[in-house]
C-alpha cells in the first residue's frame, strides 16, 4: 500500500473533510417577522395562530404555520410573490423544522429585490 506524501496542502485537505455542526430546528420566528413594517405590510394572526403577512399592494405574501400548513405535509413557511400579465410570480416553501435564520435570509433577499413604483 502506498501512502500519499504529507506536505503543506495535506492539513487543508483534512480540515475540509472534518464534520461540521449544523443549525437544526425551527428557532424563533421573531427575526423573520421583524422585517415587516406596519407602513408597508398587513399582519394577521388567524384562529389557528398561523401568521399571514401581505404587502399593502398585494404582491407579496408570507405565511407562517407553526403546526404545518393545512393540506400539506409539514409546510411551515410559504413565501409568494405574484406575477404580472407577462411575468410569472414565484413561491418558496420551507418545512416547520427549517431554522428561522434561513427563512429570514430568504425573506430579506426577496424584500431587497423589491422597489417602490
DRENBARO-195915 format. One record per residue (C-alpha): x, y, z. Coordinates in pm, 1 decimal, padded with zeros to 6 digits. Each point is the difference from the previous one (the first is absolute). Layout:
BEGIN
pt east = X, north = Y, up = Z
...
# end
This chain:
BEGIN
pt east = 00000.0, north = 00000.0, up = 00000.0
pt east = 00129.5, north = 00344.4, up = -00093.7
pt east = -00053.8, north = 00302.9, up = 00223.7
pt east = -00056.2, north = 00347.2, up = -00140.5
pt east = 00281.6, north = 00237.4, up = 00087.0
pt east = -00064.5, north = 00226.3, up = 00294.2
pt east = 00066.1, north = 00353.0, up = -00116.1
pt east = -00119.8, north = 00356.1, up = 00049.1
pt east = -00343.7, north = -00056.6, up = -00160.2
pt east = -00074.6, north = -00318.7, up = 00191.3
pt east = -00135.5, north = 00164.8, up = 00315.5
pt east = -00230.1, north = 00220.9, up = -00210.8
pt east = -00147.3, north = -00312.5, up = -00158.9
pt east = -00052.4, north = -00160.0, up = 00341.3
pt east = -00168.2, north = 00317.9, up = 00132.0
pt east = -00239.2, north = -00002.3, up = -00296.2
pt east = -00105.8, north = -00356.6, up = 00086.5
pt east = -00079.9, north = 00068.4, up = 00365.0
pt east = -00358.2, north = -00032.1, up = 00116.0
pt east = -00194.5, north = 00321.0, up = 00044.3
pt east = -00266.8, north = 00102.3, up = 00245.8
pt east = -00320.8, north = 00123.6, up = -00163.1
pt east = -00276.8, north = 00213.5, up = 00145.3
pt east = -00312.0, north = -00212.8, up = 00026.5
pt east = -00350.6, north = 00064.0, up = 00124.9
pt east = -00236.7, north = 00283.9, up = -00075.1
pt east = 00123.7, north = 00256.5, up = 00251.1
pt east = -00193.8, north = 00321.1, up = 00063.3
pt east = -00212.4, north = 00164.5, up = -00267.4
pt east = 00074.2, north = 00351.0, up = 00129.4
pt east = 00295.6, north = 00070.6, up = -00236.7
pt east = -00220.6, north = -00084.9, up = -00298.5
pt east = -00298.7, north = 00207.6, up = 00108.8
pt east = 00209.3, north = 00297.4, up = 00115.3
pt east = 00081.8, north = 00073.3, up = -00365.2
pt east = -00350.6, north = 00132.2, up = -00069.0
pt east = -00115.1, north = 00353.4, up = 00078.5
pt east = -00362.4, north = 00092.5, up = 00067.4
pt east = 00043.2, north = 00274.4, up = -00260.6
pt east = 00050.9, north = -00246.5, up = -00287.4
pt east = -00150.2, north = -00329.4, up = 00121.8
pt east = -00315.8, north = -00141.3, up = 00157.6
pt east = 00032.4, north = -00264.6, up = 00272.3
pt east = -00278.9, north = -00238.3, up = 00095.6
pt east = 00002.6, north = -00277.4, up = 00259.7
pt east = -00283.0, north = -00243.6, up = -00065.0
pt east = -00193.6, north = -00229.4, up = 00232.8
pt east = 00262.1, north = -00277.8, up = -00035.7
pt east = 00276.2, north = 00246.8, up = 00101.6
pt east = 00137.7, north = -00007.8, up = -00354.4
pt east = 00154.4, north = 00330.8, up = -00105.1
pt east = -00068.3, north = 00162.4, up = -00335.9
pt east = 00192.0, north = 00300.8, up = -00131.2
pt east = -00084.7, north = 00173.7, up = -00324.4
pt east = 00129.7, north = 00310.7, up = -00167.5
pt east = -00242.2, north = 00289.5, up = -00023.5
pt east = 00007.3, north = -00034.0, up = -00380.8
pt east = -00090.1, north = -00370.1, up = 00026.9
pt east = 00300.0, north = -00133.5, up = -00193.0
pt east = 00195.9, north = -00154.1, up = 00291.2
pt east = -00137.9, north = -00261.6, up = 00238.6
pt east = 00159.9, north = -00187.9, up = 00287.5
pt east = -00169.7, north = -00268.3, up = 00203.0
pt east = 00141.5, north = -00152.9, up = 00317.0
pt east = -00169.0, north = -00320.0, up = 00109.0
pt east = 00162.0, north = -00122.5, up = 00326.1
pt east = -00201.1, north = -00324.4, up = -00002.0
pt east = 00022.8, north = -00047.6, up = -00376.5
pt east = -00203.2, north = 00153.1, up = -00278.5
pt east = -00336.6, north = -00175.3, up = -00036.3
pt east = -00008.9, north = -00235.0, up = -00296.2
pt east = 00379.8, north = -00033.1, up = -00025.2
pt east = 00258.7, north = -00237.7, up = 00138.1
pt east = 00169.6, north = 00216.0, up = 00264.2
pt east = 00029.7, north = 00326.7, up = -00190.9
pt east = 00079.2, north = 00262.9, up = 00262.0
pt east = 00081.3, north = 00308.4, up = -00207.6
pt east = -00137.4, north = 00116.3, up = -00333.0
pt east = 00135.3, north = 00302.6, up = -00185.5
pt east = -00173.1, north = 00111.9, up = -00319.3
pt east = 00046.3, north = 00292.2, up = -00235.4
pt east = -00275.5, north = 00044.1, up = -00256.5
pt east = 00092.3, north = 00056.7, up = -00359.5
pt east = -00129.8, north = 00224.4, up = -00271.0
pt east = -00180.0, north = -00060.0, up = -00328.0
pt east = 00335.3, north = -00064.8, up = -00167.0
pt east = 00226.8, north = -00124.3, up = 00280.4
pt east = -00091.7, north = -00298.2, up = 00219.6
pt east = 00022.2, north = 00026.7, up = 00377.7
pt east = 00201.8, north = -00225.0, up = 00227.7
pt east = -00037.8, north = -00181.4, up = 00330.5
pt east = 00223.1, north = -00164.7, up = 00258.4
pt east = -00093.9, north = -00249.8, up = 00268.3
pt east = 00185.1, north = -00115.6, up = 00310.5
pt east = -00103.5, north = -00273.3, up = 00240.8
pt east = -00082.1, north = 00059.1, up = 00366.0
pt east = 00350.5, north = -00100.9, up = 00113.1
pt east = 00190.1, north = 00239.0, up = -00229.8
pt east = 00211.9, north = 00234.0, up = 00214.6
pt east = -00153.7, north = 00347.9, up = 00013.9
pt east = 00339.8, north = 00148.8, up = -00090.5
pt east = -00022.7, north = -00166.3, up = -00341.6
pt east = -00354.1, north = 00127.9, up = -00054.4
pt east = 00113.1, north = 00345.0, up = 00119.0
pt east = 00274.3, north = 00004.2, up = -00263.7
pt east = -00239.2, north = -00108.4, up = -00275.6
pt east = -00258.5, north = 00263.7, up = 00095.7
pt east = 00269.8, north = 00268.3, up = 00023.5
pt east = 00121.1, north = -00082.1, up = -00350.7
pt east = -00353.1, north = 00008.3, up = -00143.9
pt east = -00064.6, north = 00335.6, up = 00168.6
pt east = 00333.5, north = 00136.4, up = -00130.1
pt east = -00111.2, north = -00070.5, up = -00356.4
pt east = -00314.2, north = 00213.0, up = 00036.1
pt east = -00017.8, north = 00369.2, up = -00076.6
pt east = -00265.1, north = 00264.8, up = 00033.1
pt east = -00176.8, north = 00104.3, up = -00320.0
# end
